Amino acid sequence: MVVWIRWILFPGLVLLVGFASGALADADQADKEFERYKWFVTAYGGAHAQDDIGDVFSFQARFEDNAYIAVLALAREFWHYKNYLSFELEGQVGKHFNKDTHWEFVGVLIGRWHYFPWNKWVNTTFAVGDGISYYTDVSEVEEEDDDDAQRTLNYLLFELTLGLPEYQRWDLVFRIHHRSSVFGLVGAGGSNFVTGGFKFAF
């Protein structure tokens, strides 16, 4: 057992520490080269996905009710730690089409992770946000799942951005736009939209 620890476990720990140190050094260097922008405009659109958010993440969602959304969002970063983590506040204005025709207004707090080891080739971030969504009318799509569907619900977003390092202002955006009652804590009803679009930083 002692020999195993000495010749396998200890060198493995040394390699792990060395790799982590190198990754942190690379991130610090990237932070020096990365021009940080504070404001972001995101335009995205997509289709309503059934049934629940678990089906979206497992790639089993269905797109059967011909309901769509288009959103324009403005965000402001208010805190960041090097090139690892940041927080933003975002406001959204959305328009629903076809089955629903109402407007949507959202305020959301977003946490974003910036560092990935492949960022020198494809600049990548992953974000999660939580806030409040307000519809100007009760959604027919949400009423089909819950007769008590309401205009105001909790809002969640999950976002992946991909961009080229030489064009730091522009990113492709893939976002899950999710409303729910949080198990009955905030209203009733819910919906998921799988969307894509563009983000511009300034």
N, C-alpha and C positions, 0 to 999 in steps of 0.2 A: 504493500500500500504506500509506504514512504517513497519507494523508488518511482511508483506511478505518479505521485504528486510532484516529485522533483523533476522528472523528465518529460512529462506530458502537460500536467495542469499548469505548472509555473510558467513554462515557455508560452503556453496558450494565453495566459493572463498578460504576459509582457506584450505579445503581439496585439491583443485586444486594446490595451492601453495605448500602444503606439499608433494603431489605426485611428482610435478616437482622437488622439492628440493631433494627428495629421488632418483629420476631417475638420476639427475646430480651427486649425491654422488656415486651411483652405477657405473656410467660411469667413474668417476674419479678413483674408486677402480679398475675397469676393466683395465683402462689405466696403472695403476701401475703393474698389473699382466700380461699385454699383451706385448709380445716381438715384438718390431717393426722392420720389415724388410724393406729394401729400394729398392730392386730389385725384379722383377717379370717376370717369363717366362710363357706365356700362349699359349697352343696349343688347337685349336678348329676347328671344321668343321661342315658343315651343307648344307642345300638345299635352292635353290632360292625360294622365296615366292612371289606370285602375289596377289593382284594387287599393293596396295600401303601400306605404313607403318601403316596407320590407320587400315587396315584389319588385319595386324599382331597383333596389340595391342588388337583388338576386337576378336581375335581368329577366324577370318573368311578368313584367307589367304588360297590360293590354291597352291599346289606343283605339277605343271603339265608339266614343260618344261625340266625336267631331267638335271638340271644344279646344280653343286655342287662346294663347295669351301673348301680348307684346309688352315689354317693360323698358322704361328708361330710368336709370338709377344714378344718383350722385352720392359719392362717399368721400369722407375726409378722415385720413389717418390722424390719430391723436396721441399714439404712443407706440414706440417700437424698441426692441432690444437687438442692437446690431443688425445683422441680416438673417435673424432667426425667426422672430415673432413680432407681430404687430396687431394693433386693435384699431378698428374703424367704426364710425357711425355712418349709416347709409339711409337715405330716403329714396323711395321708389314711387313712380306713377305707372300703373299698368292698365291696359285695355283688354277686355275679354271679347272674343269673337265667336260667331256662329251660334252655338247652343246658348251661351251666355253673352250678354252685350254690355254689362256694367263696367264701371271703372274700379280700380283697386289702388289703395294708398297704404304704404308700408313704411314703418320705421324699425330699423334693426341694428343691433350691436354685433360686430363681426370680429372674430379672432382668426388670424391668418398665419400659417406656418410657411416660411420662405426657403429654408435651406434644404436642398436635395443634392446629392453628390453629382448628379448629371447636369447641374445648372449651367455649366460652361458651354454646353451644347444646346440644351432646351431649358430656358428659364421656367421654373415650375413653382406654383404655390397651391396650397390647399387651405380652404377657409370653411368655417362653420359659423352660422349666425343665428341669433334668436331675437324676436321682436314681436310687433303687433301688426296685424293686417286688417284693413277695413274695406268692405265692399259697399258700393253705393246702392246695391240691391241684393236681395237674397239670391244665391246661386241655384239655378235649376240642377246643375251637376251635383252640388252638395246635397240638395233636397232629395235626390234619388236615393242617396245613402242614409239620410237622416231627415225625417219630416220636420224636426225642430232646428234645422240649419239656420245659423245666424250670420249677421254681417261681420261682426268683429270676432276674430279668432287669433290664437297664437300663431306666429310665423317662424318657420325654420328654413335656413338655406344651407346647402352643401355645394361648394364650388371648387372646381379645378381650373386653373389658368395655365396656359402654355404659350410661350413666346420665344422669339429669337433674341439672344443677348445683344446683337447689334441694333435691334429696334426695341429698346427698353420701354418706350411709351405704349406699345401695342401688344395686346394679348388676345388669344382665343379664349373664350369662356364657356365652360360647361357647368350648368347650375341646376340643382333640384330646388324647385320653388314649392314649398310645402306649407299648407295651412292645416291646423288641427285644434281640437278642444282640449288637448292635454288631459285625456281621460276624464273629460267633463269639468275640468277646472275653469276653462274659458269658453263659454258658449257651447255650441254643438255643431257637428258637421266636420268637413275636412276635404282636402283635395291635394293632388300632386301634379306638378307640371315638370316635364323633362325638357330642358331648354338649352340653347346654345346661342353664342353671340360674340361680341367684341368688347374689350375694355381699353380705354384710353387714359393714360396718366399725364398729369400736368402739375 
